[in-house]
Amino acid sequence: MEYYLEITNRCIGCDNCRLICPENAIFQNGDKYIIETWSCTLCNACVLTCPVECIKEKSKSDQ
């Protein structure tokens, strides 16, 4: 099963995830943050640094 990370609407825009990402896979688009699944290595650094726990692991079968 393939997994990816998704930033939910609980995001407060603190920018921690984008700054900590070793792959530069997180981008800000207006007031939302997006994780580029093709460059994300699922290291979970963003998950661990998020103060509101808004980054969730999802499976491609959930779509």
N, C-alpha and C positions, 0 to 999 in steps of 0.2 A: 504494500500500500504506500502511496506517495503522500507526503505531508508538506505543508507550507505554513508560514506564519501570517497572521492577519491582524491589523490594528483595528480595534473596535471603536465605536462612537463614544466610548468612555474616555478617549484620549483628551488630555488637558493641554497638549501642545508644548510640553516642557522641553522638547528637543533632545532629551537624554538618549533616546534610542538611536537617533541619526548620528549623534556625536560618537557613540560607543561602537557602532557597527564596523567591524574590521573589513568588511567587503564593500562598504559604501553602498549598500543595497536599499537604504531607506531614504526616500525623498519627500520633501514637503511640496504639496500641491494645494495652494491656497491655504485654507485652515486645516487641511487633512494631511496625514502622513501615509505613505504607501510603501510597502515592501515589495521590491522587485523579486519575484520568485526565482527568476533565472539566475540571479547572482547571490541570493541568500543561501548560505551553507548550513542553516539551522543550528548555528553555534549557541543560540539562546542568550547571547550577551544582552540583547535588547530586552528580552523577557525579564532577566534578572535586574536590570537597571530601571525598569518602569515603576514609578511610584504608585500608580493606580491600577496596575495589573491589567492593562487593556490589550496586551498582545497575546493572542491565543493561537495554539497549534490546531490546524484543521487538516482533515484528510481530503484528498481530491474527490473522494466518493461522497463527501458532504454537500457538494455543489448542486 
